């Protein structure tokens, strides 16, 4: 996907200090992380269960992945043992992104939507943790990939703001973006949270859409505003 150079919308002027916007919800406490993860998976299960068979082949914000590849990737930690994961990673010489793409495509081709749904339904409270990420990383993984699916659809889903605020804080606190995104010279400002990051060209929108921009996703036109929006918007078809 490439940035859309033809859909720039002027940002709305500030109407007051940041405190005039809705305050950020209380962050998810450590003790509540597993409950938040389970709730997020349950919410996503409801969305996926309602999909028509052909909608499993719809594109997502993950380049080259349909809905079925994203769900295959999300459920991989539930379906693979530690030994199998290590073997698959070794096959790609330790290159995680290459391994993740290969296994998602392979599993998506081999599994039916019903099987993918069962893999999620049977593991709503699975305590998987990404290496070095803990439960916080698991919540971020689920939220971001869930948005990859729903934001690409005409009627997207609004993730509860406490989960979005928690994941935004995680992503924005990293010294170096794991997604390879350069946010230098960009001032991000959320409409629905008292959250801002950086300085420079304005980029405004819903907190969950700004989260996706921080993760290197190109979003459908009209979700982001400001001079920097074209850098994070899909090219027109």
FIBA-264855 format. One line per 4 residues: number of its first residue (from 1); for each residue z, x, y of N, C-alpha, C. Coordinates in nm, 4 decimals. Layout:
N
NUM	Z:X:Y:Z:X:Y:Z:X:Y; ...
END
This chain:
237
1	0.0000:0.0839:-0.1189:0.0000:0.0000:0.0000:0.0000:0.0878:0.1244; -0.0671:0.0423:0.2271:-0.0726:0.1178:0.3511:-0.0222:0.0325:0.4647; 0.0328:0.0943:0.5684:0.0827:0.0157:0.6809:-0.0279:-0.0651:0.7461; 0.0084:-0.1821:0.7909:-0.0856:-0.2691:0.8594:-0.0918:-0.2290:1.0057
5	-0.2113:-0.1863:1.0507:-0.2245:-0.1407:1.1888:-0.2649:-0.2520:1.2824; -0.2749:-0.3742:1.2295:-0.3232:-0.4804:1.3170:-0.2272:-0.5935:1.3387; -0.1020:-0.5805:1.2956:-0.0074:-0.6913:1.3109:0.1204:-0.6409:1.3738; 0.1136:-0.6144:1.4997:0.2333:-0.5679:1.5703:0.2872:-0.6798:1.6564
9	0.4141:-0.7045:1.6467:0.4792:-0.8084:1.7248:0.5833:-0.7448:1.8133; 0.5880:-0.7850:1.9378:0.6865:-0.7284:2.0291:0.8263:-0.7703:1.9886; 0.9234:-0.6808:1.9939:1.0607:-0.7167:1.9578:1.1209:-0.8114:2.0594; 1.2098:-0.8945:2.0117:1.2804:-0.9826:2.1030:1.3785:-0.9011:2.1848
13	1.3953:-0.9335:2.3117:1.4899:-0.8561:2.3931:1.6318:-0.8780:2.3464; 1.7145:-0.7779:2.3651:1.8565:-0.7918:2.3346:1.9172:-0.8991:2.4239; 2.0010:-0.9804:2.3671:2.0660:-1.0851:2.4465:2.2126:-1.0542:2.4703; 2.2562:-0.9397:2.4267:2.3964:-0.9048:2.4454:2.4296:-0.7856:2.3611
17	2.5511:-0.7414:2.3651:2.5920:-0.6266:2.2840:2.5872:-0.6628:2.1367; 2.5888:-0.5623:2.0478:2.5828:-0.5905:1.9049:2.6853:-0.6919:1.8585; 2.8020:-0.6949:1.9249:2.9066:-0.7875:1.8817:2.8662:-0.9325:1.8996; 2.7570:-0.9609:1.9778:2.7157:-1.0984:1.9970:2.6397:-1.1506:1.8765
21	2.5978:-1.0614:1.7869:2.5322:-1.1041:1.6651:2.6386:-1.1337:1.5610; 2.6010:-1.2048:1.4521:2.7017:-1.2333:1.3489:2.7638:-1.1049:1.2968; 2.8949:-1.0994:1.2850:2.9597:-0.9768:1.2366:2.9266:-0.9525:1.0904; 2.9316:-0.8263:1.0509:2.9065:-0.7926:0.9116:3.0161:-0.8527:0.8245
25	2.9808:-0.9060:0.7084:3.0844:-0.9584:0.6193:3.1683:-0.8440:0.5654; 3.2833:-0.8784:0.5150:3.3692:-0.7755:0.4566:3.2952:-0.7092:0.3419; 3.2996:-0.5758:0.3332:3.2282:-0.5072:0.2255:3.2835:-0.5457:0.0888; 3.1985:-0.5336:-0.0118:3.2410:-0.5658:-0.1472:3.3469:-0.4649:-0.1911
29	3.4687:-0.5083:-0.2234:3.5714:-0.4122:-0.2668:3.5357:-0.3559:-0.4033; 3.5870:-0.2370:-0.4312:3.5556:-0.1714:-0.5579:3.5889:-0.2612:-0.6767; 3.7010:-0.3302:-0.6675:3.7429:-0.4160:-0.7779:3.6489:-0.5341:-0.7972; 3.5745:-0.5673:-0.6922:3.4854:-0.6810:-0.7013:3.3416:-0.6449:-0.7312
33	3.3131:-0.5170:-0.7523:3.1752:-0.4744:-0.7742:3.1151:-0.5365:-0.8997; 3.1886:-0.5377:-1.0080:3.1339:-0.5935:-1.1313:3.1065:-0.7426:-1.1156; 3.1946:-0.8108:-1.0440:3.1722:-0.9533:-1.0197:3.0475:-0.9743:-0.9344; 3.0257:-0.8871:-0.8357:2.9070:-0.8972:-0.7508:2.7811:-0.8685:-0.8315
37	2.7875:-0.7706:-0.9209:2.6727:-0.7380:-1.0055:2.6373:-0.8565:-1.0950; 2.7379:-0.9147:-1.1573:2.7140:-1.0295:-1.2446:2.6546:-1.1459:-1.1667; 2.7072:-1.1715:-1.0478:2.6558:-1.2810:-0.9651:2.5116:-1.2548:-0.9237; 2.4804:-1.1298:-0.8895:2.3437:-1.0964:-0.8504:2.2473:-1.1166:-0.9664
41	2.2843:-1.0717:-1.0833:2.1976:-1.0899:-1.2006:2.1813:-1.2381:-1.2334; 2.2884:-1.3146:-1.2188:2.2796:-1.4578:-1.2468:2.1862:-1.5270:-1.1470; 2.1945:-1.4871:-1.0207:2.1050:-1.5445:-0.9194:1.9594:-1.5103:-0.9511; 1.9354:-1.3861:-0.9910:1.7990:-1.3467:-1.0235:1.7486:-1.4187:-1.1483
45	1.8369:-1.4379:-1.2450:1.7992:-1.5103:-1.3662:1.7511:-1.6507:-1.3331; 1.8187:-1.7163:-1.2384:1.7781:-1.8513:-1.1987:1.6382:-1.8505:-1.1381; 1.6079:-1.7503:-1.0562:1.4744:-1.7391:-0.9968:1.3697:-1.7150:-1.1050; 1.3968:-1.6224:-1.1942:1.2990:-1.5848:-1.2966:1.2762:-1.6970:-1.3972
49	1.3817:-1.7702:-1.4298:1.3688:-1.8800:-1.5254:1.2747:-1.9883:-1.4729; 1.2682:-2.0032:-1.3411:1.1844:-2.1075:-1.2810:1.0376:-2.0661:-1.2667; 1.0034:-1.9422:-1.2991:0.8661:-1.8959:-1.2832:0.7731:-1.9599:-1.3859; 0.6523:-1.9901:-1.3427:0.5479:-2.0314:-1.4363:0.5000:-1.9083:-1.5140
53	0.4388:-1.9264:-1.6301:0.3916:-1.8107:-1.7074:0.3011:-1.7180:-1.6276; 0.2106:-1.7744:-1.5465:0.1177:-1.6894:-1.4715:0.1875:-1.6116:-1.3605; 0.3036:-1.6592:-1.3150:0.3738:-1.5905:-1.2064:0.4397:-1.4609:-1.2526; 0.4529:-1.4427:-1.3820:0.5046:-1.3157:-1.4322:0.4042:-1.2029:-1.4102
57	0.2815:-1.2380:-1.3807:0.1789:-1.1374:-1.3532:0.1552:-1.1194:-1.2032; 0.2384:-1.1825:-1.1211:0.2246:-1.1686:-0.9756:0.2696:-1.0303:-0.9320; 0.2054:-0.9762:-0.8265:0.2458:-0.8437:-0.7772:0.3826:-0.8481:-0.7100; 0.4474:-0.7341:-0.7052:0.5763:-0.7195:-0.6381:0.5639:-0.6101:-0.5329
61	0.6745:-0.5780:-0.4685:0.6724:-0.4702:-0.3694:0.6743:-0.3321:-0.4339; 0.6995:-0.3252:-0.5640:0.6899:-0.1979:-0.6360:0.5415:-0.1745:-0.6653; 0.4847:-0.0733:-0.6055:0.3413:-0.0491:-0.6164:0.2973:-0.0410:-0.7627; 0.2021:-0.1269:-0.7988:0.1463:-0.1253:-0.9327:0.2244:-0.2041:-1.0359
65	0.3384:-0.2582:-0.9978:0.4199:-0.3339:-1.0921:0.4144:-0.4824:-1.0610; 0.3917:-0.5604:-1.1667:0.4035:-0.7054:-1.1583:0.5498:-0.7442:-1.1804; 0.5762:-0.8738:-1.1769:0.7131:-0.9199:-1.2013:0.7620:-0.8688:-1.3360; 0.6781:-0.8751:-1.4372:0.7215:-0.8373:-1.5719:0.7588:-0.6890:-1.5813
69	0.6876:-0.6014:-1.5084:0.7251:-0.4599:-1.5106:0.8589:-0.4354:-1.4415; 0.8830:-0.5067:-1.3317:1.0108:-0.4889:-1.2615:1.1269:-0.5341:-1.3503; 1.1110:-0.6487:-1.4164:1.2192:-0.6978:-1.5025:1.2371:-0.6058:-1.6231; 1.1274:-0.5539:-1.6764:1.1388:-0.4587:-1.7870:1.2178:-0.3356:-1.7431
73	1.1918:-0.2891:-1.6218:1.2643:-0.1732:-1.5699:1.4113:-0.2059:-1.5463; 1.4380:-0.3224:-1.4898:1.5769:-0.3593:-1.4628:1.6594:-0.3709:-1.5902; 1.5972:-0.4193:-1.6969:1.6713:-0.4407:-1.8214:1.6667:-0.3196:-1.9141; 1.5926:-0.2169:-1.8793:1.5843:-0.0981:-1.9634:1.7225:-0.0402:-1.9953
77	1.8149:-0.0288:-1.8968:1.9460:0.0287:-1.9298:2.0242:-0.0533:-2.0327; 1.9942:-0.1823:-2.0435:2.0628:-0.2664:-2.1410:2.0021:-0.2500:-2.2802; 1.8748:-0.2172:-2.2845:1.8017:-0.2154:-2.4113:1.7918:-0.0766:-2.4736; 1.8139:0.0285:-2.3942:1.8001:0.1650:-2.4435:1.9377:0.2294:-2.4620
81	1.9559:0.2938:-2.5735:2.0769:0.3730:-2.5924:2.0661:0.5003:-2.5097; 2.1793:0.5702:-2.4949:2.1761:0.6961:-2.4219:2.0820:0.7970:-2.4857; 2.0806:0.7992:-2.6194:1.9926:0.8915:-2.6887:1.8458:0.8601:-2.6680; 1.8131:0.7325:-2.6722:1.6730:0.6945:-2.6530:1.6293:0.7240:-2.5099
85	1.7175:0.6969:-2.4147:1.6852:0.7267:-2.2748:1.6557:0.8766:-2.2589; 1.7401:0.9603:-2.3172:1.7214:1.1045:-2.3066:1.5896:1.1467:-2.3702; 1.5547:1.0860:-2.4820:1.4299:1.1192:-2.5497:1.3101:1.0802:-2.4638; 1.3159:0.9610:-2.4053:1.2052:0.9164:-2.3200:1.1912:1.0074:-2.1982
89	1.3042:1.0486:-2.1412:1.3005:1.1374:-2.0251:1.2422:1.2732:-2.0637; 1.2769:1.3210:-2.1820:1.2243:1.4497:-2.2270:1.0732:1.4431:-2.2460; 1.0225:1.3291:-2.2872:0.8780:1.3146:-2.3070:0.8015:1.3357:-2.1768; 0.8681:1.3080:-2.0645:0.8057:1.3280:-1.9337:0.8645:1.4483:-1.8613
93	0.9153:1.5432:-1.9393:0.9655:1.6696:-1.8852:1.0701:1.6495:-1.7767; 1.1556:1.5465:-1.7943:1.2631:1.5238:-1.7001:1.2229:1.4553:-1.5715; 1.0994:1.4121:-1.5614:1.0529:1.3444:-1.4392:1.0851:1.1954:-1.4506; 1.1960:1.1563:-1.3858:1.2461:1.0200:-1.4038:1.1450:0.9148:-1.3600
97	1.0854:0.9312:-1.2426:0.9957:0.8274:-1.1919:0.8753:0.8074:-1.2839; 0.8258:0.9165:-1.3398:0.7139:0.9040:-1.4332:0.7580:0.8320:-1.5603; 0.8764:0.8675:-1.6102:0.9289:0.8010:-1.7287:0.9525:0.6523:-1.7030; 1.0104:0.6201:-1.5871:1.0397:0.4806:-1.5547:0.9116:0.3984:-1.5476
101	0.8078:0.4545:-1.4897:0.6808:0.3824:-1.4797:0.6192:0.3621:-1.6179; 0.6191:0.4659:-1.6982:0.5588:0.4572:-1.8313:0.6306:0.3543:-1.9191; 0.7633:0.3603:-1.9209:0.8377:0.2689:-2.0070:0.8311:0.1253:-1.9563; 0.8308:0.1068:-1.8244:0.8210:-0.0295:-1.7701:0.6877:-0.0929:-1.8086
105	0.5805:-0.0167:-1.7991:0.4484:-0.0700:-1.8348:0.4387:-0.0974:-1.9846; 0.4910:-0.0061:-2.0628:0.4861:-0.0244:-2.2078:0.5692:-0.1443:-2.2516; 0.6932:-0.1543:-2.2007:0.7801:-0.2635:-2.2419:0.7310:-0.3977:-2.1902; 0.6752:-0.3984:-2.0696:0.6233:-0.5230:-2.0144:0.5055:-0.5752:-2.0963
109	0.4281:-0.4834:-2.1528:0.3146:-0.5246:-2.2362:0.3612:-0.5738:-2.3733; 0.4722:-0.5217:-2.4193:0.5200:-0.5555:-2.5533:0.6115:-0.6775:-2.5573; 0.6755:-0.7103:-2.4450:0.7742:-0.8176:-2.4421:0.7203:-0.9411:-2.3717; 0.7553:-1.0577:-2.4226:0.7177:-1.1833:-2.3581:0.8136:-1.2117:-2.2430
113	0.7757:-1.3001:-2.1499:0.8709:-1.3400:-2.0464:1.0022:-1.3916:-2.1047; 0.9938:-1.4648:-2.2151:1.1164:-1.5153:-2.2771:1.2065:-1.4036:-2.3246; 1.1488:-1.2989:-2.3800:1.2276:-1.1854:-2.4256:1.2890:-1.1092:-2.3086; 1.2139:-1.0973:-2.2007:1.2676:-1.0306:-2.0823:1.3820:-1.1116:-2.0222
117	1.3656:-1.2435:-2.0196:1.4735:-1.3286:-1.9700:1.5985:-1.3152:-2.0569; 1.5792:-1.3106:-2.1875:1.6941:-1.2965:-2.2774:1.7653:-1.1641:-2.2552; 1.6875:-1.0581:-2.2297:1.7481:-0.9280:-2.2059:1.8365:-0.9300:-2.0826; 1.7970:-1.0068:-1.9824:1.8795:-1.0196:-1.8622:1.9954:-1.1159:-1.8872
121	1.9673:-1.2300:-1.9469:2.0695:-1.3329:-1.9689:2.1835:-1.2808:-2.0558; 2.1518:-1.1993:-2.1555:2.2527:-1.1496:-2.2477:2.3341:-1.0328:-2.1910; 2.2967:-0.9878:-2.0703:2.3624:-0.8693:-2.0141:2.4057:-0.8901:-1.8695; 2.4420:-1.0116:-1.8355:2.4829:-1.0394:-1.6977:2.6031:-0.9559:-1.6559
125	2.6905:-0.9267:-1.7485:2.8101:-0.8493:-1.7153:2.8082:-0.7112:-1.7820; 2.6893:-0.6600:-1.8100:2.6786:-0.5272:-1.8706:2.7272:-0.4219:-1.7704; 2.8161:-0.3315:-1.8101:2.8746:-0.2357:-1.7153:2.7924:-0.1071:-1.6969; 2.6603:-0.1167:-1.7122:2.5761:0.0018:-1.6943:2.5967:0.0634:-1.5564
129	2.5962:0.1959:-1.5532:2.6075:0.2691:-1.4264:2.4994:0.3766:-1.4232; 2.4208:0.3859:-1.3174:2.3226:0.4939:-1.3086:2.3936:0.6280:-1.2969; 2.3352:0.7352:-1.3500:2.4001:0.8660:-1.3429:2.4395:0.9028:-1.2007; 2.5675:0.9274:-1.1801:2.6167:0.9659:-1.0487:2.6286:0.8526:-0.9494
133	2.5904:0.7309:-0.9900:2.5895:0.6201:-0.8948:2.7028:0.5216:-0.9107; 2.7631:0.5171:-1.0288:2.8708:0.4242:-1.0527:2.8263:0.2791:-1.0410; 2.9221:0.1890:-1.0358:2.8898:0.0467:-1.0225:2.8219:0.0166:-0.8889; 2.8549:0.0949:-0.7859:2.7884:0.0748:-0.6568:2.6391:0.0980:-0.6705
137	2.6006:0.2006:-0.7462:2.4597:0.2271:-0.7689:2.3937:0.1188:-0.8514; 2.4675:0.0622:-0.9467:2.4130:-0.0466:-1.0277:2.3850:-0.1700:-0.9420; 2.4771:-0.2011:-0.8499:2.4556:-0.3154:-0.7616:2.3338:-0.2914:-0.6722; 2.3213:-0.1711:-0.6181:2.2067:-0.1393:-0.5334:2.0770:-0.1519:-0.6122
141	2.0763:-0.1014:-0.7344:1.9582:-0.1088:-0.8204:1.9161:-0.2538:-0.8413; 2.0115:-0.3397:-0.8736:1.9795:-0.4801:-0.8991:1.9323:-0.5510:-0.7724; 2.0021:-0.5295:-0.6617:1.9655:-0.5979:-0.5379:1.8258:-0.5575:-0.4915; 1.7982:-0.4282:-0.4898:1.6692:-0.3800:-0.4386:1.5541:-0.4290:-0.5250
145	1.5680:-0.4173:-0.6570:1.4578:-0.4610:-0.7427:1.4442:-0.6131:-0.7445; 1.5555:-0.6837:-0.7285:1.5435:-0.8291:-0.7156:1.4638:-0.8666:-0.5927; 1.4878:-0.7966:-0.4826:1.4125:-0.8219:-0.3602:1.2664:-0.7796:-0.3735; 1.2394:-0.6787:-0.4546:1.1006:-0.6408:-0.4790:1.0211:-0.7599:-0.5320
149	1.0867:-0.8405:-0.6132:1.0207:-0.9574:-0.6712:1.0138:-1.0717:-0.5718; 1.1279:-1.1085:-0.5138:1.1322:-1.2314:-0.4345:1.0712:-1.2166:-0.2965; 1.0772:-1.0990:-0.2356:1.0197:-1.0810:-0.1024:0.8685:-1.0866:-0.1068; 0.8102:-1.0542:-0.2213:0.6652:-1.0601:-0.2358:0.6147:-1.2026:-0.2527
153	0.7048:-1.2977:-0.2737:0.6668:-1.4372:-0.2951:0.6712:-1.5145:-0.1627; 0.5883:-1.6200:-0.1512:0.5840:-1.6965:-0.0258:0.7202:-1.7500:0.0176; 0.7982:-1.7991:-0.0757:0.9318:-1.8499:-0.0430:1.0328:-1.7527:-0.1012; 1.0758:-1.6574:-0.0200:1.1655:-1.5535:-0.0692:1.3075:-1.6039:-0.0850
157	1.3909:-1.5184:-0.1424:1.5313:-1.5518:-0.1657:1.6184:-1.4759:-0.0676; 1.7213:-1.5405:-0.0166:1.8180:-1.4744:0.0703:1.9347:-1.4268:-0.0147; 1.9513:-1.2958:-0.0232:2.0637:-1.2390:-0.0973:2.1892:-1.2538:-0.0119; 2.3031:-1.2884:-0.0689:2.4263:-1.2995:0.0094:2.4499:-1.1754:0.0948
161	2.4930:-1.1979:0.2180:2.5029:-1.0885:0.3140:2.6062:-0.9835:0.2758; 2.7102:-1.0204:0.2024:2.8067:-0.9184:0.1648:2.7435:-0.8146:0.0723; 2.6557:-0.8603:-0.0168:2.5865:-0.7653:-0.1054:2.4887:-0.6795:-0.0262; 2.4150:-0.7420:0.0649:2.3178:-0.6667:0.1454:2.3895:-0.5633:0.2315
165	2.4998:-0.6024:0.2952:2.5738:-0.5093:0.3801:2.6231:-0.3906:0.3000; 2.6719:-0.4156:0.1794:2.7220:-0.3082:0.0952:2.6108:-0.2097:0.0602; 2.4947:-0.2610:0.0187:2.3848:-0.1738:-0.0225:2.3247:-0.1028:0.0987; 2.3163:-0.1719:0.2112:2.2669:-0.1070:0.3335:2.3546:0.0121:0.3707
169	2.4842:-0.0068:0.3631:2.5755:0.1032:0.3955:2.5573:0.2204:0.2997; 2.5330:0.1895:0.1724:2.5083:0.2950:0.0748:2.3835:0.3747:0.1107; 2.2750:0.3025:0.1317:2.1465:0.3678:0.1562:2.1480:0.4451:0.2873; 2.2041:0.3840:0.3920:2.2000:0.4478:0.5238:2.2970:0.5634:0.5365
173	2.3949:0.5734:0.4466:2.4907:0.6827:0.4545:2.4424:0.8091:0.3833; 2.3335:0.7990:0.3107:2.2817:0.9156:0.2391:2.2195:1.0142:0.3376; 2.2499:1.1412:0.3176:2.1961:1.2434:0.4072:2.0444:1.2543:0.3958; 1.9939:1.2314:0.2772:1.8497:1.2381:0.2554:1.8082:1.1162:0.1757
177	1.7047:1.0475:0.2208:1.6622:0.9266:0.1522:1.6099:0.9597:0.0131; 1.6629:0.8927:-0.0903:1.6106:0.9159:-0.2255:1.4717:0.8567:-0.2429; 1.4280:0.7796:-0.1435:1.2975:0.7149:-0.1520:1.1895:0.7901:-0.0740; 1.2282:0.9019:-0.0129:1.1304:0.9803:0.0615:1.0867:0.9163:0.1917
181	1.1694:0.8298:0.2491:1.1347:0.7590:0.3723:1.1840:0.8368:0.4935; 1.0966:0.8578:0.5893:1.1339:0.9254:0.7134:1.1589:0.8199:0.8207; 1.2851:0.8035:0.8569:1.3224:0.7042:0.9570:1.3476:0.7676:1.0934; 1.3090:0.8944:1.1092:1.3277:0.9609:1.2382:1.2469:0.8889:1.3460
185	1.3116:0.8655:1.4594:1.2442:0.7997:1.5705:1.2338:0.6497:1.5585; 1.3105:0.5908:1.4658:1.3086:0.4454:1.4460:1.4494:0.3908:1.4664; 1.4607:0.2844:1.5453:1.5889:0.2178:1.5697:1.5899:0.0849:1.4954; 1.6595:0.0784:1.3837:1.6664:-0.0423:1.3036:1.7788:-0.1316:1.3549
189	1.7520:-0.2613:1.3646:1.8536:-0.3559:1.4121:1.8409:-0.4852:1.3342; 1.9477:-0.5256:1.2664:1.9460:-0.6469:1.1854:1.9712:-0.7705:1.2703; 1.9021:-0.8775:1.2372:1.9213:-1.0045:1.3071:2.0461:-1.0783:1.2590; 2.0793:-1.0619:1.1319:2.1818:-1.1456:1.0702:2.3098:-1.0697:1.0351
193	2.3157:-0.9429:1.0707:2.4365:-0.8627:1.0529:2.4581:-0.7798:1.1781; 2.5806:-0.7419:1.2026:2.6092:-0.6483:1.3104:2.5863:-0.5085:1.2541; 2.4580:-0.4751:1.2372:2.4206:-0.3480:1.1736:2.3014:-0.2891:1.2457; 2.3113:-0.1611:1.2769:2.2014:-0.0896:1.3409:2.2042:0.0543:1.2925
197	2.0883:0.1173:1.2991:2.0773:0.2547:1.2517:1.9663:0.3255:1.3282; 1.9942:0.4461:1.3749:1.8921:0.5295:1.4345:1.8622:0.4982:1.5798; 1.7698:0.5756:1.6338:1.7283:0.5590:1.7727:1.5787:0.5866:1.7826; 1.5151:0.5152:1.8749:1.3719:0.5340:1.8936:1.2990:0.4017:1.9007
201	1.1837:0.3925:1.8350:1.1054:0.2689:1.8375:1.1806:0.1574:1.7661; 1.1914:0.0386:1.8279:1.2658:-0.0705:1.7653:1.1991:-0.1224:1.6376; 1.2825:-0.1545:1.5411:1.2399:-0.2221:1.4190:1.3475:-0.3245:1.3878; 1.3144:-0.4521:1.4003:1.4124:-0.5596:1.3842:1.3685:-0.6550:1.2745
205	1.4665:-0.7202:1.2150:1.4387:-0.8187:1.1109:1.5650:-0.8523:1.0359; 1.5510:-0.9337:0.9333:1.6657:-0.9666:0.8488:1.7164:-0.8400:0.7813; 1.8471:-0.8344:0.7565:1.9074:-0.7149:0.6978:1.8427:-0.6790:0.5648; 1.8104:-0.7777:0.4828:1.7525:-0.7456:0.3527:1.6118:-0.6884:0.3667
209	1.5394:-0.7270:0.4713:1.4068:-0.6706:0.4934:1.4166:-0.5282:0.5473; 1.5162:-0.5025:0.6296:1.5374:-0.3655:0.6764:1.5812:-0.2759:0.5604; 1.6587:-0.3308:0.4681:1.6964:-0.2544:0.3495:1.5721:-0.2106:0.2735; 1.4784:-0.3006:0.2560:1.3554:-0.2667:0.1844:1.2751:-0.1616:0.2601
213	1.2731:-0.1697:0.3925:1.2042:-0.0678:0.4712:1.2690:0.0688:0.4490; 1.4019:0.0714:0.4429:1.4729:0.1961:0.4165:1.4413:0.2510:0.2776; 1.3988:0.1633:0.1892:1.3667:0.2034:0.0525:1.2185:0.2324:0.0341; 1.1446:0.2376:0.1433:1.0042:0.2754:0.1349:0.9091:0.1652:0.0952
217	0.9531:0.0408:0.1019:0.8646:-0.0699:0.0665:0.7785:-0.1108:0.1853; 0.6564:-0.1552:0.1568:0.5707:-0.2172:0.2572:0.5860:-0.3676:0.2433; 0.6255:-0.4352:0.3514:0.6611:-0.5765:0.3465:0.5458:-0.6651:0.3900; 0.5479:-0.7919:0.3482:0.4482:-0.8869:0.3979:0.4548:-0.8978:0.5501
221	0.3416:-0.9254:0.6097:0.3347:-0.9366:0.7555:0.4275:-1.0468:0.8058; 0.4867:-1.0238:0.9223:0.5685:-1.1240:0.9890:0.7167:-1.1133:0.9622; 0.7586:-1.0279:0.8705:0.9011:-1.0167:0.8403:0.9733:-0.9211:0.9348; 0.9027:-0.8216:0.9849:0.9621:-0.7230:1.0744:0.8976:-0.7303:1.2110
225	0.9729:-0.6908:1.3132:0.9232:-0.6953:1.4502:0.9459:-0.5601:1.5164; 0.8663:-0.5336:1.6174:0.8859:-0.4132:1.6964:0.7726:-0.3139:1.6788; 0.7621:-0.2188:1.7694:0.6539:-0.1204:1.7639:0.6474:-0.0430:1.6327; 0.7601:-0.0259:1.5647:0.7595:0.0502:1.4397:0.7236:-0.0353:1.3186
229	0.7055:-0.1653:1.3384:0.6878:-0.2544:1.2239:0.5620:-0.2239:1.1443; 0.4581:-0.1757:1.2100:0.3326:-0.1524:1.1384:0.3485:-0.0453:1.0312; 0.4434:0.0433:1.0481:0.4668:0.1487:0.9489:0.5245:0.0934:0.8195; 0.5823:-0.0267:0.8256:0.6519:-0.0826:0.7092:0.5935:-0.2170:0.6670
233	0.4697:-0.2432:0.7056:0.4052:-0.3710:0.6771:0.2790:-0.3480:0.5948; 0.2552:-0.4388:0.4993:0.1364:-0.4287:0.4149:0.0092:-0.4377:0.4996; -0.0932:-0.3685:0.4550:-0.2234:-0.3805:0.5202:-0.2797:-0.5199:0.4931; -0.3524:-0.5738:0.5888:-0.4139:-0.7051:0.5722:-0.5187:-0.6985:0.4617
237	-0.5248:-0.8062:0.3847:-0.6241:-0.8103:0.2760:-0.7643:-0.8210:0.3319
END
